[in-house]
Amino acid sequence: MNIGMVGLGRMGLNMALRISKAGHKIVAYDPDEEARKNVERECVLAVSSLQELIQELKPPRFIWVMVPSGSITEQTIESLSSGLDSGDVIIDGGNSNYKDSVRRGSYLLESGIGFLDVGTSGGIWGLENGYSIMVGGDKSVFERIEPIFKALAPGEDRGYGLVGPSGSGHFVKMIHNGIEYGLMQAYAEGFELMDAKKEYELDLSQISEIWRHGSVVRSWLLDLTGEALSEDRNLDSVQPYVEDSGEGRWTVQESIELSIPAPVISLALQMRFRSRQNNSFGSKLLAYMRNKFGGHAVRKA
């Protein structure tokens, strides 16, 4: 198949290379010249504009958009749609809000342009291990693009699938990332508890390695945790500042809209907020309250 790839960041570049290595022809675009050079070094054709990308692809065109969610995705899809023909297809593989994907799928359909919203998981390891692909949209459009999903997935018979109508791919990926928040927080808390038990002098790297084999808490996240601890036991090379890319917030908002409790995910998100407060006013106030009602000591700045 011939497919266009818009966005050559950490995931977009690796996805383009994995698709190309599977024997498909890629035409790639990124506004950053260095990103285009990186993909050209792998013998993938890179162009300097969206218009040139459209011109290089023969109808029906299939264009995968892998750019940051929000206004950039909106602008990219609008620009592409103005130059595409009926029967062409846009695939949004970024972390867009599923409600935006429903809206985009609807207005593109009016022009005869197919649209698939694709939740994509795998991070920077996807080139080597394959990606988990959660697709939302029309089944007939999905089947037209399926060879590309097979190329990206860990295997031709696993790791990808059509999960529902327009919007469902990004909805499922949103929940996936919410679960990810909770898992990461649980590991972080457990290892911090073990680190605090100083009299046992626990080797956290050794413990993570034990847990990786046969334990009910084994996972890829645990594999990565063990790797981090083996490289830097006290994690001195990183600051305790944890970003969130949006999907956790959307998951919590969805739990409120559906009246479905999600306390673990909600608290995991709140803990990410707390990590960014190096001098938390709230924590200071807690200390003062304890001092006022119980005479508990406070640590002076």
ZIURGI-V832509 format. One record per backbone hydrogen bond with DSSP energy under -1.0 kcal/mol. CO is the residue of the C=O (numbers start at 1). NH is the residue of the N-H. Records with the same first field share a line. If there is no record, write none. Layout:
CO: NH / NH
This chain:
1: 25
3: 27
4: 64
5: 29
6: 66
9: 13
11: 15
12: 16
13: 17
14: 18
15: 19
16: 20
17: 21
19: 24
20: 23
25: 3
27: 5
28: 47
29: 7
32: 36
33: 37
34: 38
35: 39
36: 40
37: 41
39: 44
40: 43
45: 28
49: 53
50: 54
51: 55
52: 56
61: 89
62: 4
63: 91
64: 6
65: 93
70: 74
71: 75
72: 76
73: 77
74: 78
75: 79
76: 80
77: 81
78: 82
80: 83
85: 88
88: 114
89: 63
90: 116
91: 65
92: 118
97: 101
98: 102
99: 103
100: 104
101: 105
102: 106
103: 107
104: 108
105: 109
108: 111 / 113
109: 112
112: 87
114: 90
116: 92
117: 136
119: 134
121: 132
122: 125
123: 126
125: 129
126: 130
132: 121
133: 161
134: 119
135: 163
136: 117
138: 142
139: 143
140: 144
141: 145
145: 148 / 149
146: 150
147: 151
148: 152
149: 153
152: 131
155: 158
158: 155
159: 133
161: 135
164: 137
165: 168
167: 171
168: 172
169: 173
170: 174
171: 175
172: 176
173: 177
174: 178
175: 179
176: 180
177: 181
178: 182
179: 183
180: 184
181: 185
182: 186
183: 187
184: 188
185: 189
186: 190
187: 191
188: 192
189: 193
190: 194
191: 195
192: 196
196: 198
197: 200
198: 201
202: 204
203: 207
204: 208
205: 209
206: 210
207: 211
208: 212
210: 213
215: 218
219: 223
220: 224
221: 225
222: 226
223: 227
224: 228
225: 229
226: 230
227: 231
228: 232
232: 235
235: 238
239: 241
246: 250
247: 251
248: 252
249: 253
250: 254
251: 255
252: 256
253: 257
254: 258
255: 260
262: 266
263: 267
264: 268
265: 269
266: 270
267: 271
268: 272
269: 273
270: 274
271: 275
273: 276
274: 277
280: 284
281: 285
282: 286
283: 287
284: 288
285: 289
286: 290
287: 291
288: 292
289: 293
290: 294 / 296
291: 295
